[in-house]
Amino acid sequence: MGSLELNEKWVDVLVVGSGPAGLMACNALTKMGLKVHIVDKRSVFSKVMVGQADGLQPRTLEVLQSYGLLGRILEEGNQMHIAAFYNPGPDGGIEVSFSTTCSDKRSTSRWLLGAHSWVRKQCGIAMEGEQSEDIWGVIDFKVPETNFPDIRNRCMVHSTNGSCMIIPREEEKVRFYIQLEEKNVMTDGRVDKNKISALKIFEVTRKQMLPYKFAIPEEFEWFTIYIIGQRVASRFSHHDRVFIVGDACHTHSPKAGLGMNASMNDSHNLAWKIAHVMKGYAKASLLQTYELERRQYALDLINFDKKFARLFTGKPKTEIDMDGVSHEEFLHVYQTSAGFTTGIGIHYAESQITDATYQSLATNLIIGQRFVPHIFLRAADAHPVEIHDLIPSDGRFKILIFSGDTTRVEVIQKIVVLSESHSLSHARRHVASERNWLTNNLMEGCCSRSGGSEGTKSDEINVSMHATRSRMMESEEAVSSCFPSSSIIFESKSVNHATTPVIHSLAAALSMRGSNRRCQKRLNPT
């Protein structure tokens, strides 16, 4: 990575690469009490002021919220709520067809996390996949004078002169992705930015956007050209000591806006697992679930990207070319893939931390997916609270209990029995000697009840679950929407990949199925 002054230091995790994936990993690991060192070949004073990926999908926003990092992003970023689709019109131009809401130091460490391709190459990990022949240009500039009505909306444009995507950005800026017919921009098999200019790319855009007119901007803030490479690393780890994340292990088209989002969620997935193994809360085999979950996601991402890129690059269907891409086909893929592209529909397969044995007991809480957002009323003061705000990404297991009617004595009794189970008491003893990590708690509880506050023995629940009234929620709707009946107990070893790294959901002590032995097994993170 370059010659640097050698300065020996010991850390728990060495992170190579300070892009979004590297910084996300560093932030998460530090929050969980690990000693982290991050290195990059770029100067510590260098800043990426233009270009690069900066689009955040809904799932990534939830993850950032769980780390307390969302506020400034929402304040300063541009939000997109409408997507518009343009196709060839009868006069040869385009017309709208549909819109929808939508320094070199030597560090010794136990683990090395590579957010840079250099680490992958040093470990001899191959990238598998292919590269397309389609050349695309990207330009950023202030919105110019134009009569195009959707300049501040996300737009997918299919024209007889090529395809284009428009992404509105902050501070009245806009980004254009433009399909280029230019073929003489290659040097030694690579695209050469010096063989084309931002103005030439913009002129291609103006032709594609006819009959709408765009004045030439006063200046172009940034531009580049690229060829789509769709590849996934053959493995995501090396001897369970070196892990790669982000662009180091998957590359694809930027047009679906998933690159940086996938990278940051790689780190989000891995960080808590390293922390738990480091602190002795879990066996080293837990680390293998990172590749199991995230490599499969990367393969799914590449398959989606190939389909999306083919539709986006393909010539539009016209009376002359009936074999082209139809508007209906493009729109169908866009709509049916929304859960994947936004990240909220990602579903991890069964593993040692995801067990769908009891899925039938809570059909609307899909094991292996993120926990569904829901507004609850806080019992202490009737203040509306979003459940994601109560389960931050701090490395602790979260126990979410949907208790039902807590005015019933038998419900209270079952909550007490649950709190006295071997796994809960063992976990509290296990961390009693730990210093300064998440207030010495491996687990944290949150209870949702129904039945109102009259006659509810909330203090008994609070003492049993080591909770406070600020974590006691009320919601008839939450219980009824998650569970098909009010006489079942839902317990699973599933990881809720919602906002906390791991949530062992033990939802709803509502029936006499009393399964303390099952609770004991389910709550053991090893």
Salt bridges, closest charged atoms under 4 A:
ASP40 OD1 - ARG42 NE 3.22
ASP54 OD2 - ARG169 NH2 2.26
GLU62 OE1 - ARG59 NH1 3.03
GLU62 OE2 - ARG370 NH2 2.47
GLU76 OE2 - ARG72 NE 2.72
GLU128 OE1 - ARG295 NH2 3.42
GLU130 OE2 - LYS306 NZ 3.84
ASP140 OD2 - ARG169 NH1 2.64
ASP140 OD1 - ARG175 NE 2.76
GLU170 OE2 - ARG169 NH2 3.37
GLU170 OE2 - LYS173 NZ 3.34
GLU181 OE2 - LYS315 NZ 3.87
GLU182 OE2 - LYS200 NZ 3.62
GLU203 OE2 - ARG206 NH1 3.17
GLU221 OE1 - LYS173 NZ 3.41
ASP266 OD2 - HIS250 NE2 2.72
ASP266 OD1 - ARG294 NE 2.67
GLU293 OE1 - LYS273 NZ 2.91
GLU293 OE2 - HIS497 NE2 3.60
GLU329 OE2 - ARG310 NH2 3.55
ASP355 OD2 - ARG522 NH2 3.54
ASP381 OD2 - ARG378 NH2 2.86
ASP394 OD2 - ARG396 NH2 2.82
ASP394 OD1 - LYS398 NZ 2.73
GLU410 OE2 - ARG408 NE 2.91
GLU444 OE1 - ARG396 NH2 3.52
GLU444 OE2 - ARG471 NH1 3.50
GLU474 OE2 - ARG449 NH2 2.44
GLU491 OE2 - ARG518 NE 2.79
